[in-house]
Amino acid sequence: MAADLAIASPRVRADIVEAGEFPDLARRFNVYAVPKTVINGTSEVVGAVPEASFVQSVTAALAAAGDEADAPPAPS
Amino acid sequence: MAFLTDTDAEFVRRRLTQEMVNDVRLVFFAPSAGGLTLPGEDAQAVEYTRQILKEMVGLSGRLTLEEHSMISEPDLAKQMNIERVPATAVIGLEDYGVRYFGIPGGYEFVTLLELILDVSKAAPPLSPDTLAAMAGLQGDVHLQVFVTPT
C-alpha cells in the first residue's frame, strides 16, 4: 500500500523498515506490533487496514500538520 | 550457503519472469564499499543484505544491483534520502521514493519482491478516489512501514 501511494504521487515516499535492525526507531515510534506505519513521524496506522482508511489517515495527518502551522503563536 | 531455498528461488524467478514490465535497479547502500568494515558497523547485516540482493538479481536479467557507500558518497545518499544502512532503493522507470531499510531476511524477501514488482509495473492498483486524493495532496508524505522478519 505504502509503495503504491509513493508510485502514485511524487509527494509521497515510502520506507519499509526492518524493526529488528533499527531498534532505536522501533522504540521511538513504539513499535510493538507489525506492520505499523508511521506517517510524517507523527501519526500512525497499526496493522493492515483497508485502502480508504489508510488514505484517510494520510490526509488527516497532513491536515493536522496544516492546522498546527496555521495556529496563531501562543502569547508570550 | 544460499539464503533463498530452491523453492523460494523458483517462486521469485517465476514471478519476476511473469510479472515484470519495466527493468528495476536495486541501489544498495552499505556503510562502506569494498568489504571494508568500520568500527560499530553491523557487518553481518550488511553482508546478509548484499547476498540476498545478489541472489534475487541473479534470478532475472531485468533486475540489476548497484552498490554505493554512504560514507564515501554522502551527497548521493542524502539525495536519495538514505540516512541509515543497510538500505536498498528500488528504482524503475523513475525513482518513486521506495526504499527498504534493513535485511530482507526470512520471508521479508517476499516484501522486497512485491516492491520490485510494484515499481516495475508502475501502475498501482488504487481506486479512483485514492488516485484523486494522491493528486490533490497539499504536502509531502513520508511513510515508514515497520516490519519484522518471520
Backbone of each chain as ProteinMPNN parsed JSONL, in Angstrom:
{"seq_chain_A": "MAADLAIASPRVRADIVEAGEFPDLARRFNVYAVPKTVINGTSEVVGAVPEASFVQSVTAALAAAGDEADAPPAPS", "coords_chain_A": {"N_chain_A": [[0.841, -1.207, 0.0], [1.852, 1.298, 0.939], [4.01, 1.631, -0.818], [2.597, 1.68, -3.213], [1.225, 4.127, -2.979], [3.411, 5.837, -3.029], [4.333, 5.419, -5.607], [2.183, 6.428, -6.971], [2.196, 9.147, -6.392], [4.39, 11.923, -6.566], [4.8, 13.28, -4.248], [4.899, 11.584, -2.194], [6.859, 9.398, -0.245], [8.048, 6.145, 0.489], [9.152, 4.104, 3.024], [10.202, 0.893, 3.841], [10.822, -0.532, 6.86], [12.939, -2.541, 8.613], [12.359, -3.604, 11.687], [13.923, -4.921, 13.608], [16.53, -4.382, 12.925], [16.82, -1.721, 13.34], [16.456, -0.782, 16.181], [16.299, 1.562, 17.655], [14.685, 3.257, 16.209], [12.368, 1.733, 16.257], [11.793, 1.855, 18.96], [11.445, 4.601, 19.291], [9.104, 5.065, 17.901], [7.389, 3.449, 19.222], [6.997, 0.702, 18.384], [5.377, -2.152, 18.646], [3.849, -4.022, 17.518], [3.578, -5.432, 14.297], [2.43, -5.104, 10.889], [3.387, -1.657, 11.313], [2.624, 1.557, 10.473], [4.119, 4.636, 10.231], [3.284, 7.97, 9.841], [4.671, 10.74, 8.491], [6.163, 10.969, 10.811], [4.48, 11.482, 12.907], [1.704, 10.633, 12.953], [0.028, 7.427, 13.098], [-0.601, 4.106, 11.806], [-1.793, 1.052, 12.701], [-1.33, -2.282, 11.841], [-2.754, -4.02, 8.972], [-4.785, -2.17, 6.997], [-7.919, -1.256, 5.365], [-7.774, 0.246, 2.079], [-9.081, 2.784, 1.726], [-9.307, 3.666, 4.349], [-6.64, 3.886, 5.088], [-5.747, 5.895, 3.359], [-7.288, 7.962, 4.3], [-6.124, 8.323, 6.786], [-3.654, 9.3, 6.0], [-4.299, 11.738, 4.716], [-5.496, 13.013, 6.846], [-3.342, 13.287, 8.57], [-1.799, 15.159, 7.18], [-3.575, 17.286, 7.204], [-3.726, 17.84, 9.921], [-1.129, 18.686, 10.404], [-1.143, 20.969, 8.88], [-3.011, 22.492, 10.268], [-1.607, 22.928, 12.619], [0.447, 24.456, 11.667], [-0.922, 26.696, 10.897], [-1.911, 27.707, 13.196], [-2.28, 30.41, 15.528], [0.514, 32.049, 17.116], [1.454, 31.198, 20.473], [0.631, 33.341, 23.19], [3.159, 35.452, 24.537]], "CA_chain_A": [[0.0, 0.0, 0.0], [2.702, 2.492, 1.035], [4.748, 1.749, -2.076], [1.624, 2.075, -4.235], [0.993, 5.567, -2.855], [4.637, 6.52, -3.47], [4.369, 5.352, -7.071], [1.087, 7.256, -7.488], [2.395, 10.578, -6.161], [5.759, 12.351, -6.295], [4.878, 13.884, -2.919], [4.928, 10.512, -1.199], [7.948, 8.429, -0.273], [7.71, 5.018, 1.345], [10.253, 3.299, 3.546], [9.928, -0.318, 4.614], [11.89, -0.509, 7.866], [13.038, -3.782, 9.369], [12.433, -3.081, 13.054], [14.993, -5.546, 14.375], [17.813, -3.798, 12.566], [16.827, -0.333, 13.797], [15.666, -0.777, 17.412], [16.075, 2.921, 18.148], [13.488, 3.748, 15.518], [11.227, 0.971, 16.766], [11.474, 2.401, 20.281], [10.955, 5.981, 19.135], [7.726, 5.052, 17.428], [6.622, 2.453, 19.99], [6.589, -0.383, 17.505], [5.231, -3.404, 19.377], [3.182, -4.963, 16.619], [3.804, -5.057, 12.911], [3.048, -3.872, 10.414], [2.976, -0.372, 11.862], [3.014, 2.614, 9.551], [4.213, 5.966, 10.818], [3.059, 8.969, 8.791], [5.351, 12.011, 8.779], [6.729, 10.939, 12.151], [3.524, 11.938, 13.915], [0.521, 9.773, 13.026], [0.359, 6.026, 12.882], [-1.637, 3.131, 11.48], [-1.311, -0.259, 13.131], [-1.939, -3.387, 11.117], [-3.104, -3.824, 7.561], [-6.135, -1.59, 7.003], [-8.431, -1.029, 4.002], [-7.156, 1.349, 1.344], [-9.735, 4.068, 2.008], [-8.973, 4.04, 5.719], [-5.234, 4.292, 5.095], [-5.659, 7.204, 2.687], [-7.881, 8.933, 5.229], [-5.101, 8.594, 7.805], [-2.621, 10.125, 5.368], [-4.807, 13.106, 4.52], [-5.721, 13.584, 8.176], [-2.032, 13.679, 9.095], [-1.424, 16.405, 6.509], [-4.481, 18.338, 7.665], [-3.328, 18.192, 11.289], [0.116, 19.449, 10.292], [-1.538, 22.264, 8.353], [-3.667, 23.213, 11.351], [-0.575, 23.357, 13.558], [1.223, 25.515, 11.027], [-1.753, 27.881, 10.788], [-2.355, 28.17, 14.515], [-1.591, 31.634, 15.955], [1.534, 31.751, 18.131], [0.986, 31.356, 21.851], [1.02, 34.654, 23.732], [4.39, 35.362, 25.344]], "C_chain_A": [[0.875, 1.256, 0.0], [3.462, 2.709, -0.266], [3.812, 2.188, -3.195], [1.368, 3.578, -4.178], [2.219, 6.35, -3.317], [4.743, 6.519, -4.987], [3.315, 6.287, -7.661], [1.361, 8.743, -7.351], [3.853, 10.914, -5.878], [5.91, 13.018, -4.933], [4.986, 12.841, -1.815], [6.212, 9.696, -1.352], [7.678, 7.382, 0.793], [8.951, 4.235, 1.726], [9.678, 2.055, 4.205], [11.112, -0.435, 5.575], [11.853, -1.797, 8.669], [13.356, -3.411, 10.82], [13.596, -3.656, 13.853], [16.352, -4.92, 14.116], [17.935, -2.368, 13.086], [15.991, -0.189, 15.071], [15.416, 0.621, 17.943], [14.854, 3.535, 17.488], [12.247, 3.038, 16.043], [10.813, 1.504, 18.135], [10.866, 3.788, 20.159], [9.486, 6.0, 18.772], [6.887, 3.974, 18.105], [6.095, 1.326, 19.113], [6.576, -1.674, 18.321], [4.546, -4.468, 18.533], [3.427, -4.475, 15.198], [2.756, -5.7, 12.018], [2.513, -2.638, 11.132], [3.503, 0.693, 10.925], [2.998, 3.943, 10.279], [4.147, 6.977, 9.675], [3.673, 10.287, 9.238], [5.829, 12.11, 10.226], [5.748, 11.287, 13.242], [2.314, 11.034, 14.063], [0.923, 8.329, 12.772], [-0.871, 5.204, 12.529], [-1.079, 1.763, 11.853], [-2.066, -1.347, 12.377], [-2.173, -3.039, 9.658], [-4.552, -3.356, 7.514], [-6.6, -1.394, 5.568], [-7.844, 0.246, 3.395], [-7.76, 2.694, 1.715], [-9.387, 4.574, 3.394], [-7.537, 4.551, 5.796], [-5.084, 5.682, 4.481], [-6.221, 8.296, 3.59], [-6.866, 9.308, 6.308], [-4.017, 9.505, 7.25], [-3.1, 11.569, 5.233], [-5.075, 13.782, 5.857], [-4.406, 14.063, 8.785], [-1.576, 15.0, 8.479], [-2.284, 17.559, 7.008], [-4.078, 18.801, 9.059], [-2.054, 19.017, 11.271], [-0.184, 20.853, 9.791], [-2.178, 23.117, 9.416], [-2.633, 23.746, 12.328], [0.211, 24.517, 12.974], [0.431, 26.818, 10.993], [-2.129, 28.475, 12.133], [-1.593, 29.435, 14.91], [-0.579, 31.294, 17.027], [0.977, 31.983, 19.518], [1.464, 32.7, 22.382], [2.242, 34.518, 24.622], [4.207, 36.02, 26.692]], "O_chain_A": [[0.684, 2.159, -0.814], [3.551, 3.833, -0.76], [4.202, 2.991, -4.043], [1.301, 4.233, -5.218], [2.084, 7.409, -3.929], [5.189, 7.498, -5.584], [3.525, 6.87, -8.725], [0.815, 9.535, -8.118], [4.488, 10.268, -5.044], [7.03, 13.294, -4.504], [5.145, 13.18, -0.643], [6.6, 9.345, -2.466], [7.149, 7.686, 1.862], [9.7, 3.767, 0.869], [8.772, 2.149, 5.033], [12.267, -0.437, 5.148], [10.858, -2.105, 9.325], [14.459, -2.968, 11.139], [14.188, -2.963, 14.679], [17.223, -4.928, 14.986], [19.045, -1.864, 13.252], [14.939, 0.449, 15.053], [14.413, 0.848, 18.62], [14.082, 4.248, 18.129], [11.205, 3.659, 16.248], [9.622, 1.595, 18.436], [9.892, 4.111, 20.839], [8.718, 6.83, 19.259], [5.808, 3.626, 17.627], [4.899, 1.037, 19.103], [7.628, -2.223, 18.649], [4.654, -5.663, 18.807], [3.477, -3.274, 14.932], [2.236, -6.761, 12.366], [1.343, -2.581, 11.509], [4.695, 0.726, 10.62], [1.99, 4.329, 10.871], [4.857, 6.855, 8.677], [3.252, 10.877, 10.234], [5.892, 13.2, 10.795], [6.139, 11.382, 14.406], [1.932, 10.698, 15.184], [2.021, 8.05, 12.291], [-2.001, 5.537, 12.885], [-0.016, 1.367, 11.374], [-3.294, -1.322, 12.292], [-1.848, -1.952, 9.18], [-5.449, -4.077, 7.95], [-5.781, -1.367, 4.65], [-7.474, 1.184, 4.1], [-7.03, 3.646, 1.99], [-9.194, 5.773, 3.593], [-7.255, 5.531, 6.486], [-4.38, 6.537, 5.019], [-5.698, 9.409, 3.639], [-6.764, 10.472, 6.696], [-3.518, 10.384, 7.954], [-2.387, 12.505, 5.594], [-4.899, 14.994, 5.987], [-4.356, 15.108, 9.433], [-1.031, 15.858, 9.173], [-1.792, 18.669, 7.211], [-4.085, 19.996, 9.352], [-1.92, 19.959, 12.052], [0.444, 21.819, 10.224], [-1.936, 24.322, 9.482], [-2.752, 24.872, 12.813], [0.593, 25.445, 13.686], [1.005, 27.905, 11.051], [-2.607, 29.607, 12.21], [-0.392, 29.533, 14.659], [-0.783, 30.343, 17.781], [0.131, 32.854, 19.722], [2.567, 33.146, 22.063], [2.344, 33.559, 25.387], [5.135, 36.04, 27.5]]}, "seq_chain_B": "MAFLTDTDAEFVRRRLTQEMVNDVRLVFFAPSAGGLTLPGEDAQAVEYTRQILKEMVGLSGRLTLEEHSMISEPDLAKQMNIERVPATAVIGLEDYGVRYFGIPGGYEFVTLLELILDVSKAAPPLSPDTLAAMAGLQGDVHLQVFVTPT", "coords_chain_B": {"N_chain_B": [[26.5, -20.598, 1.474], [23.184, -20.536, 0.266], [20.699, -17.995, 0.704], [18.07, -18.021, -0.161], [15.816, -20.678, -0.449], [15.658, -23.486, -2.744], [13.037, -23.757, -3.594], [11.943, -21.259, -2.881], [13.522, -19.607, -4.49], [12.746, -20.417, -7.038], [10.095, -19.636, -6.976], [10.408, -16.829, -6.808], [11.803, -16.378, -9.2], [9.879, -17.168, -11.065], [7.785, -15.326, -10.647], [9.06, -12.889, -11.164], [9.691, -13.242, -13.856], [7.165, -13.527, -15.019], [5.759, -11.248, -14.287], [7.16, -8.78, -14.329], [7.373, -5.567, -15.815], [8.789, -3.178, -16.508], [12.354, -2.661, -16.375], [14.212, -2.976, -13.322], [16.205, -1.342, -10.919], [18.191, -2.19, -8.212], [19.411, -0.291, -5.797], [21.86, -0.364, -3.658], [22.884, 0.606, -0.464], [25.643, 0.548, 1.576], [27.533, 0.93, 4.64], [30.242, 1.209, 3.981], [32.299, 0.568, 1.128], [33.656, -2.139, -0.81], [34.128, -4.185, 0.944], [35.182, -3.279, 3.294], [35.164, -3.023, 6.762], [33.843, -0.971, 9.229], [34.429, 0.362, 12.533], [31.868, -0.442, 14.858], [30.05, -0.912, 12.905], [27.446, -2.959, 11.666], [28.476, -5.531, 10.337], [27.658, -8.036, 9.584], [24.898, -7.819, 9.081], [24.955, -6.144, 6.885], [26.354, -7.711, 5.045], [24.68, -9.957, 4.818], [22.432, -8.75, 3.687], [23.509, -7.87, 1.262], [24.074, -10.34, 0.065], [21.525, -11.502, -0.161], [20.314, -9.717, -1.935], [21.948, -10.076, -4.166], [21.326, -12.705, -4.804], [18.636, -12.453, -5.531], [18.775, -10.728, -7.72], [20.142, -12.337, -9.444], [18.176, -13.929, -10.419], [16.771, -12.795, -12.455], [17.139, -11.243, -15.586], [16.287, -8.716, -15.838], [16.671, -7.282, -13.65], [18.866, -5.352, -11.786], [21.813, -4.737, -9.811], [23.27, -2.235, -7.883], [25.955, -0.969, -5.977], [26.629, 1.23, -3.335], [28.451, 3.493, -1.181], [27.609, 4.847, 1.891], [29.286, 6.384, 3.365], [31.452, 7.227, 1.721], [30.07, 8.339, -0.319], [28.347, 10.56, 0.474], [26.76, 12.668, -0.484], [25.223, 11.566, -2.533], [23.832, 9.663, -1.041], [22.357, 11.338, 0.642], [20.836, 12.72, -1.223], [19.262, 10.675, -2.094], [17.751, 10.208, 0.093], [18.789, 8.453, 2.003], [19.474, 7.596, 5.116], [20.16, 5.727, 6.884], [21.753, 2.545, 7.119], [21.96, -1.041, 6.475], [20.528, -0.196, 3.289], [18.161, -0.234, 0.647], [17.349, 1.095, -2.391], [14.596, 0.934, -4.502], [14.234, 1.094, -7.794], [12.542, 2.038, -10.718], [11.324, 2.934, -13.853], [11.328, 5.466, -12.965], [12.535, 7.108, -9.972], [10.612, 6.388, -7.445], [10.694, 6.882, -4.81], [10.8, 4.673, -3.14], [11.953, 2.613, -0.641], [13.901, 0.087, 1.03], [14.792, -0.567, 4.232], [17.193, -2.202, 6.069], [17.613, -5.766, 6.604], [16.323, -7.869, 4.168], [15.337, -10.37, 5.3], [14.395, -13.8, 6.172], [10.988, -14.313, 5.488], [10.751, -11.815, 4.511], [11.858, -11.396, 2.085], [9.87, -11.684, 0.309], [8.413, -9.369, 0.648], [10.249, -7.534, -0.39], [10.329, -8.51, -3.007], [7.692, -7.911, -3.806], [7.828, -5.117, -3.734], [9.642, -4.701, -5.824], [8.159, -5.659, -8.005], [5.916, -3.952, -7.911], [7.12, -1.442, -8.428], [8.161, -1.987, -10.913], [5.89, -2.375, -12.498], [4.61, 0.043, -12.201], [1.996, 0.917, -12.063], [-0.037, 1.43, -9.904], [-2.491, -0.477, -8.175], [-4.816, 1.185, -7.335], [-7.798, 2.745, -6.068], [-10.009, 4.982, -7.934], [-10.744, 7.108, -6.258], [-8.651, 7.149, -4.398], [-6.466, 7.684, -6.067], [-7.181, 10.228, -6.893], [-7.063, 11.548, -4.468], [-4.333, 11.347, -3.971], [-3.372, 12.892, -6.044], [-4.182, 15.337, -5.215], [-2.757, 16.031, -2.957], [-1.637, 18.198, -0.401], [0.783, 18.48, 0.759], [4.037, 17.087, 1.588], [4.537, 13.575, 2.035], [5.776, 11.209, 4.233], [6.102, 7.916, 4.574], [6.647, 5.401, 6.88], [6.99, 2.106, 7.141], [6.944, -0.311, 9.463], [8.345, -3.498, 9.811], [8.896, -6.985, 10.622], [11.176, -9.712, 10.308], [10.016, -12.979, 9.61]], "CA_chain_B": [[25.15, -21.158, 1.587], [22.207, -19.609, -0.286], [19.657, -17.542, 1.617], [16.788, -18.471, -0.686], [15.756, -22.108, -0.752], [15.382, -23.732, -4.165], [11.606, -23.487, -3.81], [11.752, -19.808, -2.848], [14.183, -19.023, -5.665], [11.897, -20.692, -8.198], [8.932, -18.754, -6.802], [10.821, -15.476, -7.174], [12.122, -16.369, -10.624], [8.629, -17.246, -11.835], [7.04, -14.056, -10.531], [9.8, -11.845, -11.886], [9.564, -13.508, -15.288], [5.786, -13.367, -15.481], [5.082, -10.004, -13.912], [7.904, -7.529, -14.515], [7.05, -4.787, -17.016], [9.986, -2.369, -16.76], [13.53, -3.091, -15.619], [14.334, -2.395, -11.992], [17.542, -1.27, -10.327], [18.292, -2.202, -6.751], [20.557, 0.549, -5.459], [22.152, -0.783, -2.287], [23.829, 1.443, 0.279], [26.304, -0.022, 2.747], [28.337, 1.996, 5.24], [31.457, 1.359, 3.212], [32.34, -0.317, -0.033], [34.878, -2.906, -0.969], [34.349, -5.16, 2.006], [35.823, -2.677, 4.458], [34.272, -2.943, 7.913], [34.199, 0.124, 10.119], [34.042, 0.092, 13.927], [30.467, -0.174, 15.164], [29.198, -1.296, 11.784], [26.929, -4.321, 11.727], [28.972, -6.072, 9.079], [26.883, -9.219, 9.219], [23.636, -7.373, 8.48], [25.269, -5.611, 5.553], [26.733, -8.826, 4.163], [23.468, -10.751, 4.552], [21.607, -7.995, 2.739], [24.192, -7.915, -0.031], [23.922, -11.677, -0.504], [20.127, -11.703, -0.561], [20.081, -8.915, -3.139], [22.643, -10.729, -5.289], [20.563, -13.896, -5.195], [17.413, -12.052, -6.234], [19.159, -10.165, -9.018], [20.558, -13.458, -10.277], [17.017, -14.667, -10.895], [16.145, -12.113, -13.586], [18.001, -10.349, -16.348], [15.691, -7.376, -15.83], [16.946, -6.743, -12.32], [20.297, -5.109, -11.623], [22.236, -4.325, -8.473], [24.375, -1.272, -7.772], [26.313, -0.781, -4.578], [27.247, 2.522, -3.003], [28.873, 3.657, 0.207], [27.047, 6.053, 2.498], [30.364, 7.207, 3.907], [32.251, 7.867, 0.675], [29.167, 9.034, -1.247], [27.312, 11.134, 1.334], [25.83, 13.517, -1.235], [24.278, 10.665, -3.204], [22.974, 9.087, -0.007], [21.424, 12.386, 1.086], [19.933, 12.986, -2.347], [18.321, 9.561, -2.192], [17.098, 10.051, 1.397], [19.326, 7.303, 2.705], [20.095, 8.076, 6.347], [20.592, 4.564, 7.649], [22.125, 1.417, 6.27], [21.836, -1.237, 5.032], [19.321, 0.332, 2.675], [18.046, -0.554, -0.769], [16.372, 1.87, -3.144], [14.018, 0.128, -5.577], [14.024, 2.133, -8.807], [12.106, 1.556, -12.016], [11.463, 3.989, -14.851], [11.633, 6.634, -12.141], [12.722, 6.844, -8.559], [9.338, 6.749, -6.83], [10.887, 7.076, -3.376], [10.552, 3.405, -2.449], [13.193, 2.154, -0.011], [13.843, -0.982, 2.04], [15.858, -0.364, 5.214], [17.455, -3.392, 6.862], [17.843, -7.03, 5.904], [15.082, -8.536, 3.739], [15.565, -11.757, 5.677], [13.21, -14.624, 6.394], [10.022, -14.149, 4.418], [10.74, -10.428, 4.031], [12.263, -11.337, 0.676], [8.618, -11.537, -0.439], [8.117, -7.931, 0.682], [11.137, -6.9, -1.369], [9.844, -8.926, -4.325], [6.483, -7.127, -4.116], [8.268, -3.754, -4.051], [10.236, -4.751, -7.159], [7.086, -5.81, -8.986], [5.12, -2.714, -7.905], [7.898, -0.399, -9.105], [8.308, -2.391, -12.311], [4.628, -2.162, -13.203], [4.349, 1.489, -12.132], [0.558, 1.138, -12.254], [-0.571, 0.939, -8.626], [-3.915, -0.87, -8.227], [-5.522, 2.014, -6.366], [-9.124, 3.178, -6.518], [-10.035, 6.35, -8.467], [-10.774, 8.063, -5.144], [-7.295, 7.239, -3.842], [-5.621, 8.383, -7.051], [-7.55, 11.646, -6.83], [-6.528, 12.071, -3.205], [-2.882, 11.485, -4.127], [-3.117, 14.01, -6.96], [-4.523, 16.571, -4.533], [-2.039, 16.201, -1.691], [-1.175, 19.567, -0.168], [2.078, 18.468, 1.434], [4.819, 15.87, 1.39], [4.185, 12.48, 2.943], [6.831, 10.22, 4.451], [5.533, 6.731, 5.201], [7.62, 4.429, 7.369], [6.256, 0.884, 7.47], [7.807, -1.182, 10.245], [8.098, -4.924, 9.641], [9.928, -7.827, 11.216], [11.311, -10.943, 9.543], [9.417, -14.161, 10.227]], "C_chain_B": [[24.142, -20.125, 1.09], [21.188, -19.228, 0.787], [18.285, -18.006, 1.154], [16.857, -19.976, -0.921], [15.481, -22.275, -2.246], [13.933, -23.406, -4.495], [11.354, -21.98, -3.851], [12.359, -19.153, -4.086], [13.327, -19.245, -6.909], [10.651, -19.823, -8.167], [9.274, -17.333, -7.256], [11.075, -15.387, -8.67], [10.857, -16.328, -11.466], [7.886, -15.925, -11.797], [7.76, -12.929, -11.257], [9.609, -12.014, -13.389], [8.171, -13.158, -15.794], [5.243, -11.957, -15.287], [5.87, -8.719, -14.161], [7.528, -6.869, -15.845], [8.264, -3.959, -17.434], [11.138, -2.897, -15.91], [13.598, -2.346, -14.288], [15.786, -2.44, -11.539], [17.408, -1.338, -8.823], [19.567, -1.437, -6.421], [20.814, 0.376, -3.962], [23.191, 0.142, -1.667], [24.328, 0.664, 1.488], [27.097, 1.116, 3.403], [29.584, 2.291, 4.422], [31.415, 0.376, 2.065], [33.618, -1.147, -0.006], [35.169, -3.842, 0.169], [35.004, -4.602, 3.237], [34.804, -2.575, 5.584], [34.752, -1.858, 8.85], [33.755, -0.211, 11.538], [32.582, 0.435, 14.166], [29.519, -0.609, 14.059], [28.735, -2.728, 11.96], [27.27, -4.989, 10.41], [28.142, -7.254, 8.617], [25.583, -8.823, 8.538], [23.877, -6.878, 7.062], [25.562, -6.748, 4.59], [25.525, -9.692, 3.825], [22.599, -10.058, 3.505], [22.206, -8.069, 1.346], [23.955, -9.261, -0.707], [22.501, -11.937, -0.977], [19.836, -10.946, -1.851], [20.742, -9.567, -4.353], [21.87, -11.948, -5.763], [19.325, -13.502, -5.98], [17.744, -11.531, -7.628], [19.575, -11.269, -9.981], [19.397, -14.226, -10.893], [16.305, -13.987, -12.056], [17.142, -11.193, -14.266], [17.479, -8.929, -16.375], [15.914, -6.663, -14.505], [18.45, -6.546, -12.201], [20.573, -4.57, -10.224], [23.399, -3.353, -8.586], [24.687, -1.145, -6.296], [27.032, 0.54, -4.386], [27.596, 2.554, -1.524], [28.302, 4.955, 0.762], [28.155, 6.984, 2.992], [31.133, 7.923, 2.805], [31.387, 8.579, -0.356], [28.028, 9.689, -0.461], [26.307, 11.999, 0.579], [24.786, 12.676, -1.945], [23.309, 10.073, -2.188], [21.925, 10.109, 0.437], [20.379, 12.652, 0.002], [18.868, 11.906, -2.453], [17.628, 9.27, -0.861], [17.523, 8.773, 2.107], [20.061, 7.827, 3.927], [20.618, 6.938, 7.195], [20.902, 3.435, 6.679], [22.15, 0.136, 7.106], [20.496, -0.74, 4.492], [19.344, 0.016, 1.19], [16.963, 0.319, -1.389], [15.91, 0.999, -4.309], [13.541, 1.093, -6.657], [13.649, 1.532, -10.147], [12.368, 2.606, -13.084], [11.829, 5.311, -14.169], [11.98, 6.163, -10.741], [11.457, 7.338, -7.868], [9.463, 6.988, -5.336], [10.575, 5.838, -2.568], [11.883, 2.857, -1.946], [12.912, 0.974, 0.911], [15.043, -0.786, 2.957], [16.002, -1.615, 6.065], [17.633, -4.605, 5.963], [16.497, -7.597, 5.458], [15.181, -10.027, 4.003], [14.276, -12.499, 5.949], [12.274, -14.47, 5.218], [9.906, -12.696, 3.952], [11.256, -10.326, 2.611], [11.021, -11.199, -0.196], [8.204, -10.067, -0.458], [8.969, -7.208, -0.342], [10.701, -7.252, -2.788], [8.629, -8.099, -4.736], [6.852, -5.678, -4.443], [8.832, -3.696, -5.47], [9.133, -4.804, -8.216], [6.226, -4.546, -9.063], [5.828, -1.621, -8.702], [8.014, -0.719, -10.6], [7.039, -2.091, -13.119], [4.266, -0.684, -13.266], [2.883, 1.812, -12.406], [-0.136, 0.638, -10.993], [-2.061, 0.661, -8.707], [-4.725, -0.126, -7.177], [-6.854, 2.471, -6.942], [-9.036, 4.588, -7.111], [-10.035, 7.393, -7.36], [-9.379, 8.25, -4.549], [-6.38, 7.995, -4.794], [-5.924, 9.88, -7.042], [-6.986, 12.272, -5.565], [-5.023, 12.29, -3.311], [-2.543, 12.66, -5.04], [-3.339, 15.344, -6.257], [-3.794, 16.809, -3.226], [-1.466, 17.614, -1.576], [0.159, 19.627, 0.565], [2.796, 17.17, 1.132], [4.456, 14.834, 2.436], [5.343, 11.493, 3.019], [6.203, 9.073, 5.227], [6.653, 5.796, 5.626], [6.834, 3.208, 7.857], [7.202, -0.062, 8.181], [7.366, -2.631, 10.083], [9.147, -5.683, 10.429], [10.009, -9.118, 10.414], [10.689, -12.098, 10.308], [10.021, -15.425, 9.626]], "O_chain_B": [[24.234, -18.953, 1.456], [20.858, -20.029, 1.661], [17.431, -18.346, 1.973], [17.812, -20.488, -1.505], [15.116, -21.317, -2.927], [13.64, -22.845, -5.551], [10.65, -21.48, -4.729], [11.764, -18.242, -4.663], [13.202, -18.348, -7.743], [10.201, -19.331, -9.202], [8.514, -16.714, -8.001], [10.629, -14.451, -9.333], [10.756, -15.577, -12.436], [7.407, -15.457, -12.829], [7.117, -12.099, -11.901], [9.39, -11.038, -14.107], [8.018, -12.567, -16.863], [4.368, -11.518, -16.034], [5.266, -7.647, -14.197], [7.386, -7.541, -16.866], [8.709, -4.033, -18.58], [10.923, -3.503, -14.86], [13.101, -1.227, -14.159], [16.495, -3.425, -11.742], [16.6, -0.624, -8.23], [20.669, -1.888, -6.732], [20.083, 0.899, -3.122], [24.232, 0.424, -2.26], [23.546, 0.187, 2.31], [27.307, 2.156, 2.781], [29.942, 3.446, 4.196], [30.59, -0.538, 2.041], [34.542, -0.858, 0.754], [36.311, -4.258, 0.361], [35.354, -5.356, 4.145], [33.694, -2.087, 5.371], [35.924, -1.822, 9.225], [32.814, -0.98, 11.729], [32.109, 1.484, 13.728], [28.307, -0.664, 14.267], [29.509, -3.604, 12.347], [26.46, -5.014, 9.484], [27.942, -7.458, 7.42], [25.202, -9.42, 7.53], [23.097, -7.162, 6.152], [25.081, -6.754, 3.457], [25.362, -10.115, 2.681], [22.1, -10.685, 2.571], [21.497, -8.302, 0.367], [23.67, -9.321, -1.903], [22.284, -12.511, -2.044], [19.188, -11.475, -2.754], [20.162, -9.604, -5.438], [21.765, -12.201, -6.963], [18.994, -14.137, -6.982], [17.064, -11.863, -8.599], [19.383, -11.15, -11.191], [19.591, -15.064, -11.772], [15.341, -14.532, -12.593], [17.888, -10.463, -13.614], [18.152, -8.03, -16.88], [15.399, -5.568, -14.28], [19.224, -7.462, -12.481], [19.693, -4.027, -9.556], [24.378, -3.607, -9.287], [23.787, -1.206, -5.457], [27.913, 0.915, -5.159], [27.104, 1.754, -0.729], [28.486, 6.025, 0.183], [27.989, 8.203, 3.033], [31.437, 9.108, 2.939], [31.901, 9.337, -1.178], [26.86, 9.394, -0.714], [25.136, 12.061, 0.953], [23.605, 13.024, -1.962], [22.108, 9.992, -2.443], [20.749, 9.777, 0.587], [19.19, 12.791, 0.288], [17.731, 12.169, -2.844], [16.998, 8.225, -0.697], [16.707, 8.099, 2.736], [21.131, 8.425, 3.81], [21.416, 7.144, 8.109], [20.378, 3.386, 5.567], [22.34, 0.204, 8.32], [19.466, -0.853, 5.155], [20.399, 0.0, 0.557], [15.807, 0.288, -0.967], [16.725, 0.403, -5.014], [12.567, 1.821, -6.463], [14.329, 0.641, -10.657], [13.484, 3.109, -13.213], [12.538, 6.148, -14.728], [11.761, 5.011, -10.368], [11.247, 8.542, -7.719], [8.47, 7.264, -4.662], [10.129, 5.941, -1.426], [12.819, 2.66, -2.721], [11.834, 0.869, 1.498], [16.186, -0.834, 2.504], [15.045, -2.044, 6.71], [17.78, -4.494, 4.746], [15.61, -7.787, 6.291], [15.12, -10.844, 3.084], [13.195, -11.91, 5.957], [12.713, -14.493, 4.068], [9.071, -12.376, 3.105], [11.114, -9.278, 1.982], [11.092, -10.666, -1.303], [7.7, -9.577, -1.468], [8.469, -6.361, -1.082], [10.702, -6.395, -3.671], [8.541, -7.639, -5.875], [6.254, -5.076, -5.335], [8.543, -2.768, -6.225], [9.178, -4.073, -9.205], [5.849, -4.117, -10.153], [5.221, -0.958, -9.542], [7.971, 0.18, -11.441], [7.1, -1.622, -14.255], [3.693, -0.213, -14.248], [2.575, 2.881, -12.931], [-0.746, -0.431, -10.993], [-2.816, 1.47, -9.246], [-5.256, -0.73, -6.244], [-7.015, 2.572, -8.158], [-8.087, 5.316, -6.82], [-9.406, 8.442, -7.494], [-8.974, 9.37, -4.235], [-5.606, 8.851, -4.367], [-5.016, 10.701, -7.17], [-6.49, 13.398, -5.59], [-4.495, 13.283, -2.812], [-1.54, 13.343, -4.831], [-2.763, 16.36, -6.645], [-4.171, 17.696, -2.461], [-0.892, 18.149, -2.525], [0.612, 20.706, 0.947], [2.242, 16.268, 0.503], [4.112, 15.166, 3.571], [5.826, 11.004, 1.998], [5.82, 9.229, 6.386], [7.512, 5.441, 4.818], [6.112, 3.273, 8.852], [8.154, -0.562, 7.582], [6.185, -2.955, 10.199], [10.154, -5.118, 10.854], [8.993, -9.574, 9.89], [10.825, -12.18, 11.529], [9.648, -16.532, 10.014]]}, "name": "protein", "num_of_chains": 2, "seq": "MAADLAIASPRVRADIVEAGEFPDLARRFNVYAVPKTVINGTSEVVGAVPEASFVQSVTAALAAAGDEADAPPAPSMAFLTDTDAEFVRRRLTQEMVNDVRLVFFAPSAGGLTLPGEDAQAVEYTRQILKEMVGLSGRLTLEEHSMISEPDLAKQMNIERVPATAVIGLEDYGVRYFGIPGGYEFVTLLELILDVSKAAPPLSPDTLAAMAGLQGDVHLQVFVTPT"}
